[in-house]
Amino acid sequence: MAKQFRADRLEKVILLDAGAGQGALSLAFAKRWEQSRFKSSQLVIDAYELDNAMVKLLEPNLQALEACGNIKTQVIEGDFVEEASNQIRRHECRYTHAILNPPYKKIGSKSRTRATLASVGIETVNLYTGFLALSIELLAREGEVVAIVPRSFCNGPYYRPFRNLMLERTSIISIHLFDARDSAFAEDDVLQENIIIHLQKGVPQGSVLISKSTNRDLDNLSSELVEFERIVHPGDEEKFIRIPNKAGQEANESLSANTCTLQQLGVTVSTGPVVDFRLKTHLRSSASSDDAPLLYPGHFAGGCLLWPRADFKKPNGIAINDATQRWLFPPGHYVAVKRFTAKEEQRRVVAMLVDPALLPELPYGFENHLNIYHENRGPLPEDLARGLVAFLNTQAVDDWFREFNGHTQVNATDLRSLSYPTRDALMDMGRRHATRKSHQ
Ligand SMILES: C[S@@+](CC[C@H](N)C(=O)[O-])C[C@H]1O[C@@H](n2cnc3c(N)ncnc32)[C@H](O)[C@@H]1O
């Protein structure tokens, strides 16, 4: 990470290390600086750390650096969010460099941290993007930041304000992707890829150096310069940050013939509206003839709808009454896409047909772990539903998805940002698929 910083900008450095821990990153930076031609200038290090036990280790580590004479260090014990926000309010943007491995923690919508960040114009949902946004704001002109962070901010609606801030204030110099199947940031057993991102303030956006490695030791490193338009597609209002790869490039090319948005198809994709713990009293483990089928991802074994499931840990049904009616969909064909896939699953985008022939003629409940394609909260024509399933399950869609989504969660927003074939082409695909199935 220390090596990423520009070699010609190491004179008179004021370095920010936010969430410094024992100071590993500051130490690495100091080593790089001492090896540079600017070692007779000055290096000032401000290290922020909340945890008192860490501070006790951090202080002697940084003090040892001062022996060389040109390095001055300061440990600031306290909450970086508070300290940084105060400095931003005072317009103190003095850091020439920032290096960070920030804490990963969700920020509650009613928390003090959320309010403090909002008070300086930062809207975000996780401490790591909060730290990165604050560090960007604290940088002087042409200041650089190198951060190791999860990749989740690259897509998804909740990180959109952060992406906007980052892309407005800085240019992306490089992104390194740890293309590994394990992760230090893994949460809830959801795969989470990590990146090292290098950003610079106040310089024009040029091509971006993309590198990848398959393990932590940075073996198997491959890198290439990629045009910025491949990273953030022009006109993409969501500002997804894509990390191009060969398969994704080919996928983009093969999908480029598709020009329809979902809206143009007259189709909507929504998150399954039944949040089971909120409707507990209305759920039924075995649905009676008056109850609506309630569909979970577990009802689609190997992609085929299997309902009801006798050995199922989740409910099979939901009562139809005044309290539940608004969450239910009329019977018919729908397309369900899993919102979470297991790490070991080969595909991230898994689309399944909701086939009314396999369900009673009653409204359906779709549980919150599914994304549902529908038309005005009603069913899709059968051919269109079958066509969408066939299209969404192509390798090209999976490769397209992996370019911007580094975890195993598939958001409805992700599916809305895909370009689809025309309605006629999808219907045609659906008819061909149905014929093939009936011949098998
Ligand atoms: C992921 S660790 C990184 C430590 C170190 N930078 C490294 O790379 O080894 C994040 C650090 O941030 C600290 N931290 C967490 N919340 C903080 C806050 N609000 N203000 C300052 N430091 C915080 C933690 O105590 C922890 O030491």
The ligand as an SDF file (V2000), in Angstrom:
LIG
                    3D

 27 29  0  0  0  0  0  0  0  0999 V2000
   -9.0600   -2.8330   10.6940 C   0  0  0  0  0  0  0  0  0  0  0  0
   -8.1530   -2.1510   12.0180 S   0  0  0  0  0  0  0  0  0  0  0  0
   -6.7350   -1.5560   11.2140 C   0  0  0  0  0  0  0  0  0  0  0  0
   -5.5490   -1.3110   12.0650 C   0  0  0  0  0  0  0  0  0  0  0  0
   -4.2950   -0.8530   11.3250 C   0  0  0  0  0  0  0  0  0  0  0  0
   -4.5440    0.3190   10.4930 N   0  0  0  0  0  0  0  0  0  0  0  0
   -3.7450   -1.9660   10.4650 C   0  0  0  0  0  0  0  0  0  0  0  0
   -3.8950   -1.9160    9.2610 O   0  0  0  0  0  0  0  0  0  0  0  0
   -3.1520   -2.8720   11.0370 O   0  0  0  0  0  0  0  0  0  0  0  0
   -9.1170   -0.7200   12.3790 C   0  0  0  0  0  0  0  0  0  0  0  0
   -8.6930    0.0770   13.5960 C   0  0  0  0  0  0  0  0  0  0  0  0
   -9.5810    1.1720   13.7440 O   0  0  0  0  0  0  0  0  0  0  0  0
   -9.8150    1.4030   15.1320 C   0  0  0  0  0  0  0  0  0  0  0  0
  -11.0800    2.1490   15.2500 N   0  0  0  0  0  0  0  0  0  0  0  0
  -12.3370    1.6480   15.2250 C   0  0  0  0  0  0  0  0  0  0  0  0
  -13.2340    2.6350   15.3420 N   0  0  0  0  0  0  0  0  0  0  0  0
  -12.5340    3.7860   15.4360 C   0  0  0  0  0  0  0  0  0  0  0  0
  -12.8990    5.1640   15.5540 C   0  0  0  0  0  0  0  0  0  0  0  0
  -14.1740    5.5200   15.5990 N   0  0  0  0  0  0  0  0  0  0  0  0
  -11.9220    6.0770   15.6180 N   0  0  0  0  0  0  0  0  0  0  0  0
  -10.6100    5.7050   15.5590 C   0  0  0  0  0  0  0  0  0  0  0  0
  -10.2130    4.4330   15.4380 N   0  0  0  0  0  0  0  0  0  0  0  0
  -11.1500    3.4840   15.3750 C   0  0  0  0  0  0  0  0  0  0  0  0
   -9.8360    0.0130   15.7270 C   0  0  0  0  0  0  0  0  0  0  0  0
   -9.5770    0.0480   17.1160 O   0  0  0  0  0  0  0  0  0  0  0  0
   -8.7520   -0.6960   14.9240 C   0  0  0  0  0  0  0  0  0  0  0  0
   -7.5110   -0.5950   15.5840 O   0  0  0  0  0  0  0  0  0  0  0  0
  1  2  1  0
  2  3  1  0
  2 10  1  0
  3  4  1  0
  4  5  1  0
  5  6  1  0
  5  7  1  0
  7  8  2  0
  7  9  1  0
 10 11  1  0
 11 12  1  0
 11 26  1  0
 12 13  1  0
 13 14  1  0
 13 24  1  0
 14 15  1  0
 14 23  1  0
 15 16  2  0
 16 17  1  0
 17 18  1  0
 17 23  2  0
 18 19  1  0
 18 20  2  0
 20 21  1  0
 21 22  2  0
 22 23  1  0
 24 25  1  0
 24 26  1  0
 26 27  1  0
M  CHG  2   2   1   9  -1
M  END
$$$$
